[in-house]
Structure formats: C-alpha cells, structure tokens
Amino acid sequence: MTVNLDPSRAPEAELKRAALDALIKSKPGDAQRKKSSVIDAQRDKRGDAMVILASRSLASWLEDTTFVSQLLERFNLAGTSVSEPGKIHVLSAAVDEVPRFDRRRNFYASSEGLSILCGRLGNDLPSPWSEEEVKAGAQPCLEFRLPQVSYTGPLDVDIPLANTVFSNGRSHTLFASLWEANGAQGLRLVEKVEKTRQRIFTEQTSSEKRLLSKGIVACPLVPLTNPRKITAGLGNILRKIDINGESAPASRELEAIIPLLLEQRQKQFGQNDDPLAAGPVGVWALIMPATFARDYPQSDFLEPLNWKEYNPSDESRLAGNTVNVMGRLLAGGCQLRKILSGGGGWGSKQGLLSLDSQTSLAAGEQQDLEDFIKSFHGNRDSAGGIVAPGSYVQFFVEPAALPGQDSKPYFPWSCYAQSSPTLALGTSGAAPIPPQDGLAEAWPALFGAVSSQGIYLSRPDSAGNLDTVASKLDAPCSYTISTTSGFSIPSEGPREQ
C-alpha cells in the first residue's frame, strides 16, 4: 500500500493523521479480497512482518514510536506468527520518493509519502536480524528480487537509500525493529538494529507463483539516431562511429541534431511550458554487442525521431516503443549508459564522448579501474562497460512530452496498481506530484520506491547460462513494474481504531 502526501499543505501532526486515515479509507473491496486469497492461500495467517518506506522529508516519522505503533495496529499483524506469537518484525527505510500513478497521463510518477508492505518473515522479507556482508565502498541500498520480468527472467534491482542528513542527521536511514503486543497497552518497541543493506524479496521457486508474476523494464527514451557501428573506443570513452560508411567523431550527429531539436521544442512548447524545451537535455547511449546487433532483426531496431519534420506526439510514441523493447535489449547484453561529457574539441580529442561506467552500487572507482584494465586484456563483455570496436551504439534523449489521457499508454499490459499487487521501483522525473484531492491519496495495491540517482539491474546467478544483465537505469521516469504474487495487502485491510 502506498499513501501519497503533500508536506507543504499541513503541519506534521495533521499530515500523520491524514496518512492513518487514508489507510482506513483504502480498504480493499470484496473482489480485491477474493483475488488476494487466490494468489496466496497462506494469507489467512496474515503475516508477521512489515516494510515501511518513507520519502526523504518524512524520514523522522520512522523513528516516531507512537506513529509507527498506530500504523502497525491499523493492520492488526500482532499475534499471527506461530513461532513468535504477538511479535512483529519491521524494516524501516527512507528513500528519495515513493511511486504513484498519474491518471492524467497514464504514467507512473513519484511523490512524497509512505509505501507499506505486509508479509511473512523468511518469505517476503528475509530475516533483518541476520549478519550482512557489505563490501568496502558499497552504497546503502534496498535489494529486490523480481521473479519474472519479460525477456530477462528473474531480475535483481538495487535502489539507493536517500541521504537523510538534513532530516535526522544520518547519512541514511535503514533499521530493523521488533515490536511486541503488550496487552491493553498496545504495541511496544523491543529491539532496534541499524542496517546498511537489506533484501526485501527472496526468489519465488513455486511455478504457480512464477506464472502469476510478470514484469517489465520501462525506460521512456526517444531514439535520436539509427544504430551506428563503433569504429574506435576504449574503456568508457566512445571515440568514433561509422556514419554512412565514414568513420566520424562520435558526437558529430548529436552536435547537429540536438540544437535543432531544442529549437523545434521551443517552438512547440515554449520555454515556460516544458523545462526540457529550453535545455539542457540528457543524452543516453545504448551499447549493443556485435553478436546481438548481428542477430537482432533489422526491422526491430528502434525508429529514430524525425527531427526535420518534428511532431511533438512522435516523442511520446517513440518513447513508448522504447519501453516495449528495453527488457529485450537488456536481456541480450545491451547497456544503457548516460553520456557524462564530450563533444566539440579538436585534434585527437575531437568528438569524444565519456559514458557513465557505473553498473552497480558496489562499484565506483574500483569498477572504473577494473574496466580500464579489462580493455587492455581484450575482455569486452557487455557488463564490463567496455566500448568495443565492432559493437553498435544508438543515442537517445528524454521526451519533452509524456503521454496524455487520450494517447496510448506506455505499458503494454495492465500494471497500474489497480487490481493486482504491484511493485514499482524507479527514478524521479519532474517535481513530485502531490495528491490531487486533500492531504493524502492511497493506492491499496501499490508498493515501491523511487530514487533520484537511478536503479541498478542485474540478473542473478540462478538464472542459468544467459547473457549478463548489469545496467544502471537513471533516465527520468524509468521503472521496473511487476505485478506479483510475492506480496499482498492483507485480505481484510487495515482495521479502524
């Protein structure tokens, strides 16, 4: 369950009451209860664990024992565990934002608020009390495992925690707590342990559950060019590409297209209507391994934007095309890398493009060094971030216009947090969208988190002999969307106080 809030509209005490009231008003109907019971026959045991995610500005709420106990009591979880009756295990974390679905645009967005998951310890939530191995330099994060994503199969998603220094004085907020029923006095906090990383879902091995789970990787970007063969590059530096038979500086097409694209956007949208119309604009490079480009049907390559005959609706349409195939591209070993710098210059440095080399949160400077060394040993696997001659590259930008109510939705199946339990993990877009009416808006079947830095995807070792998937998604409004049987709102919903 996710509750979207607007902290600017009311004092904190009033906002907390609105959040708790939203939980009461969002009880699932009979159809939802029936679906939940079909998905998980064990749900009659209700669960003994809860995950509470709060947006960065609400991080202090997680340490308000009065508020948390009231929230737990709304869900009536205490007393459900056979081994530990009356005890509830809670994992609390602060993330940048929480997801919401923008009905006006048929698209996922982000907001301030809370996102809550109820489940069972050891199933939906591995024990938060176990010892954790944290590599040196690893960034604090939450780790999710999605059991079934289109094309990629099982997928691990790491999402960075929010920096909460200005909210509670700590670099990040992630802790496990144990609560115990205390008779008429309600719930009391028994134990609390600070953490650095925590996995939320374990992989589901049940074939029935895998069939009930499905997901996509949605990255709404607009192709600017056709795929071009890389003729020169090293490490994460793209030097030259083949343009119509000529080995040209990598940035040549971008230097010609982007000024014209910005000019067309300003004519259509005006500088005040869309911040992307005036620039600057983010650019991403999709690196395709040579074997993938050779075997991939030419007719399936993404159509680039016709910037000479610009039509704003084309941006939304082409971004939707990218959403539909991104999972297939990543599953084939392709890499989506943001261009950090480059263009211009002269001599040997003319037209160079520097690509983001980070593909995991455990990386950073160490990964940069390892990738650089790999390039000298001829190790050019797609996960290593090596720009290899013979591979292909296609350039993308973020769309200036998201789809409207009358346009075709980005997502190819019903994953709008309406009827099925939905997990949404993604990246921030424009400014967070507040509730449309009142102080709070609840999404009973939605759980997830949003990062302003990006999310990190990888295919687990258990996926077998498949191409490596290791990619950072940091394009605005990029999401992994999964409807899953791995979690559910309680079949009875929260109870009134």
Stockholm file with secondary structure:
# STOCKHOLM 1.0

chainA/1-497         MTVNLDPSRAPEAELKRAALDALIKSKPGDAQRKKSSVIDAQRDKRGDAMVILASRSLASWLEDTTFVSQLLERFNLAGTSVSEPGKIHVLSAAVDEVPRFDRRRNFYASSEGLSILCGRLGNDLPSPWSEEEVKAGAQPCLEFRLPQVSYTGPLDVDIPLANTVFSNGRSHTLFASLWEANGAQGLRLVEKVEKTRQRIFTEQTSSEKRLLSKGIVACPLVPLTNPRKITAGLGNILRKIDINGESAPASRELEAIIPLLLEQRQKQFGQNDDPLAAGPVGVWALIMPATFARDYPQSDFLEPLNWKEYNPSDESRLAGNTVNVMGRLLAGGCQLRKILSGGGGWGSKQGLLSLDSQTSLAAGEQQDLEDFIKSFHGNRDSAGGIVAPGSYVQFFVEPAALPGQDSKPYFPWSCYAQSSPTLALGTSGAAPIPPQDGLAEAWPALFGAVSSQGIYLSRPDSAGNLDTVASKLDAPCSYTISTTSGFSIPSEGPREQ
#=GR chainA/1-497 SS CEEEECTTSSCHHHHHHHHHHHHHHTCCCHHHHHHHHHHCGGGGGCCSEEEEEEEGGGGGGGGCHHHHHHHHHHHTCTTCCSSSTTEEEEEEEEESBEEEEETTTTEEEEEEEEEEEEECBTTTBCCTTSCCCCCTTCCCEEEEEEEEETTTEEEEEEEECCCCHHHHSSSCCEEEEEEEECGGGCEEEEEEEECSEEECCCCCCCHHHHHHCEEEEECCCEECSCCEEEEEEETTEEEEEEETTEEEETTHHHHHHHHHHHHHHHHHHCTTTCGGGSSCCCEEEEEECHHHHHHSCGGGSCCCCCGGGCCHHHHHHHHHHHHHHHHHHHHTTCEEEEEEEECCCCGGGTTCEEECCCCSTTCTHHHHHHHHHHHHTTCCCGGGTCCCTTCEEEEEECCSSCCCTTSCCSSSSCCSSSSSCEEEEEECCSSCCCCSSSSEEEETTEEEEEESSCEEEECCGGGCSCCCCEEEECSTTCEEEEECSSCCCCTTCCCCC
#=GC SS_cons         CEEEECTTSSCHHHHHHHHHHHHHHTCCCHHHHHHHHHHCGGGGGCCSEEEEEEEGGGGGGGGCHHHHHHHHHHHTCTTCCSSSTTEEEEEEEEESBEEEEETTTTEEEEEEEEEEEEECBTTTBCCTTSCCCCCTTCCCEEEEEEEEETTTEEEEEEEECCCCHHHHSSSCCEEEEEEEECGGGCEEEEEEEECSEEECCCCCCCHHHHHHCEEEEECCCEECSCCEEEEEEETTEEEEEEETTEEEETTHHHHHHHHHHHHHHHHHHCTTTCGGGSSCCCEEEEEECHHHHHHSCGGGSCCCCCGGGCCHHHHHHHHHHHHHHHHHHHHTTCEEEEEEEECCCCGGGTTCEEECCCCSTTCTHHHHHHHHHHHHTTCCCGGGTCCCTTCEEEEEECCSSCCCTTSCCSSSSCCSSSSSCEEEEEECCSSCCCCSSSSEEEETTEEEEEESSCEEEECCGGGCSCCCCEEEECSTTCEEEEECSSCCCCTTCCCCC
//
